[in-house]
Amino acid sequence: MFDIRSNGKLKVPASVWKLKELRHFYLDWCSPKQIEGFPNIQTLNGIAAGGWIEKSLVKLTTLTRLAITRVSSNHMSALAPALPQLGRLRYLALKTEGQSPIPMNMQFSDLQDLYLLTLLGQLGRLPNNFPPILMKLSLRSSRLVDDPLPILGQLQSLESLKLLKDSYTGTRMVCPSLCFPKLKFLTFDELDNLEVWEVKHGAMTCLRHLVVSKCKKLKMLPEGLRHTDSLQELDLAGMPDSFKNMFSRILGRVGEVSIAQLPLFYAYGEPTPSWFHEVRWLLY
């Protein structure tokens, strides 16, 4: 393993890119022109996009974890056809540069073993080709116009969903009945335009941990959550006190059970620092 994440100004010697036995490489935004070695590489974390994508990525067939930063439109034509060739990939994170969009022709469904996907960059609309066993999905800066929940709710293996800052620009989201059959962890963070969220009966029946943070226009949490008896943790950090009190009243109306008897842990602390979500996407 070679880890230089805390040395952002360190210049990586050219010889490093030729190491034959290196399996795990953690970087801080470094970008080689090409990668001549790495026949056994399994992890490339924090590598910046560059000419190596066109020249070398398709050859790195032993990769299981890949996190690429600073992806621009110039890299997409090489990146899109190369990714499906990485058949062992289980973790994938892409962070675009500036306003560069993530193209819709990314064939994520060809990555049969991929179960963690993080996309930080403009999408406009959701891909319709998610991997079949995807378990964890995080979106940020996607600027989705259409409600993503009806599509994402059909992912039968999805256990964790994070919709982070600017991932959705609309005002309303609806969880249809029977959607998200295995979802355990759900996060809404800094969805600035979200006003209404509905959960239909039979949706998210396995939900255990819910985070709603800094969604300042959200009027209330869905009463449909009253039918979710699996909920164990609720984090409303960054939401107004009036919002938290309102949700307590909703829960208090569940039959004859008082709020104190419900198996919930309330985390009403300070909001998570904004920088946390800027770096958390890396696959540490």
N, C-alpha and C positions, 0 to 999 in steps of 0.2 A: 504493500500500500504506500502511496505517495500523497501527502496532504499538504497543500500550500495555501489553504483558504485564508489564513490570517496574514498572508504576505502579499497584499494586492499589488505592490510595486516590484515584486521579485520577477526577474526575467528568467524564464524557464530555459535552461540550456538545450540546444538542439539535440544533444545526445539522449535526453530524456524521452523524446518522441520515438526513439528507436529501441527502447527497452523491450526485450522479448518476453520476460517473465512477469512484467507488471500486470496486476489484475484490477487494482482499485486506484483511481486517480481523482483527487478532489482539488479543484482549481478555483482561482478568483479571476474570472473573466479573461483568461489567457486564450489566445487563438493561434495555432500553428498554421503554416501554409499547407502542410500536408503531414500525414502520420504514416511513417514508413514501417514502424514496428507494431507492437501491441497485438501479437497473434492470440494472446490469451486474455485480453482485457475484458473485464466484466462491468466495471463502473467508470463512467466519465461524467463527473458532476461539476457543473459550473463552467464548462468550456464555452468560450464565446464563438459565435458563428464566424465562418471565414472560408477561405478556399479549400480547407481540408474536407468540407462537406462534399464537394463535387469530386475531389480526388481520392478520398479515403474512406468516407463513412460506410459505403456499401460493402467494404471489405471487413468491417469490424463485426463479424457475424456472431462473435461470442458475447457481445454486450447483453447484459440483463438490466442495467440501470443507465439512463442517459438523461442529462439535464443540460440543455443548450440555452445560452443567453444571447441577447443582442441579435436576434434573428431579424433580418430585414427582407424586403421584397426581392432583393438581389439573390438571396439564398434559397428562395422557395422552389425554384424550378429544379434544383438539385436535391433538395431535402425531401420533397413529396415522393419521388420514385424510390429514394434510398431507404426510407423508413420501413416499408413493407418487407424489405430483404432481411431485416433484423428479427428473425423469427423467434429468438430467445428473449426478447425484450419483455420485462415485467413492469418496469417503472419508466415513465416518460414525462419530462417536463420541458415545455417550450416557453420562452419569454421573448416577445418581439421587441424591436427597437422602435421607439417613437410611435408613429401612427401606422406602422406596417401591419396589415391584416394577416391573420392566419388563413391560408387558402382553404376553400371548401373541398378541394380534391385530395386532401390528406386521407389516405386509406387506413384509418385506424383499425377497421374491422379485420384487416389482414394480420394484425398482431394478435394471434390467438391466445397467447399467454399473458397479455398485458392486463394487469389488474389495478394499476395506479396511473392516473393521467391528470396532469396539471397543465392548464393552458392560461398563460398571462398575455393577453393581447386581443385585438379586435377581431370578432367573429362576424357580427351582424346577425347571423342566424346559426342555429345549431347544426353540426354535422349529423348526417343520418346513418352513420356507419361506425358506431361505437363498438369496441371489442366485446365479444360475447360474455366474457367472465369479468368485466370491469367491476371492481369493488369500491374504488375510491376515486372521486372526481372533484377537482377544484377548478373554478373559473374566476378570473379577475380581469377587469378592463375589457370584457367581451363585447359590451354595449349591445346586448341582445335586445331586439325590438319586440319579438313575440315571447309570450309566456313560455319558459323552458320546462316547467314542471310536467305538463302532459307527455312530453317526449321522454324526459329523463325518468319519469315514473314507470316507464315500460322496461327499464333495465332491470332484469330479474335478479341480478347478483349484486346490485349496488347497495353498499352498506354505509357509505359516508359521502355526503354531498356538501360542498362549501361553495356558496355563491357570494363572492367577495366584492369589494368596491367596484362599482360601475360594470358589473357583470350583466346586469339587467336594467334597462332604462324605462320600462313600462311602469304603470301604476297599479296593476292588478295581477295576482297569481292565484291559480286554483289547482289543488291536488285532487284529481278525479278519484272516484271510488275505486278501491282495490289497487291503486298505484303504490309504488315503492314497497313491495312486499317484504323486503329484507332490510330496509333502511334503518340504521341504528343511531347515526350521528348526522345532524343537520345544522348548518350554519348559514345565517343571513347576516352579512356585515356591510354596512354603508351602502345599502340600496336606497339612494337618496330620493327616488321618485315613488317608491312603493307605498301605496296607501291602503290597499285591501289584500288580505291573504285568506283564502278559504280552503278548508280541508273537508272533503266529502267523507261520508260514512264508509268505513272499511279501508281507508287509506292509512299508510304509515303505521300499521298495527304493531311493528316491532321497535318503534322509535324510543330510544333511551336517553339521548342527550340532545337538547335543543339550545342553540345559541342564537339570539336575535340582538344585534348590537348596532347602535347608531343608525337605525332606520327611522329617521326623525319624523317622517310623514305617515308612518304606519299607525292606523287608528286603533287597532286592537288585534290581539291574537285570535285565531279562529276558534269558535266554540266547538268545532269538530274535534279539537284536541281532548275534549271531555271524554271521548270514546276511546282514547288511547291510554289504556291502563298500564302500559309498559314504561312510561316516562319516569326517569329517575333523577335527571339533572336538568335544571333550567337556568340559563345564564342570560340576563337582560342588562348586562353592563352597557352603559351609555344611553339607555332609554330613560325617558322622564319618569319621575316618581308616580305621576298620575297613571302612566301606562302600566307600571308594575302593580299598582294597587287595583287597577281595573281587572287585570288577569287573575289576581288573587280572589276577587269576587266571583269570577267565572268558575274557578275551580271549586269554590265553596258551595256552589249550587249542585254539585254532583250528589244526588240522592240525599241521604241523611249524614254523609261523611263530612266532618269538619276539615278545614284546611290543614289543621295541625296533624291530622291522621294520614294525610296523603304522603306517599313515599317519594317526596320531591326534595331535592337539595337546591336551595336558591342561592345563586351567586350574583349578587347585585353590586359587585365591586366596581372599581374604576375600569374604564374602557381599556382594551388591549392597545398598547402603543401602536401608532400607524406603521412604524418601521418594522414591526414584527411580521406583518403580512408581506412586506417587501422581500424578506429574505427566507421566510418559512418554506417557500415552494421548493427550495433546494433539497435534495434527497440526502439528508444527513443520516 
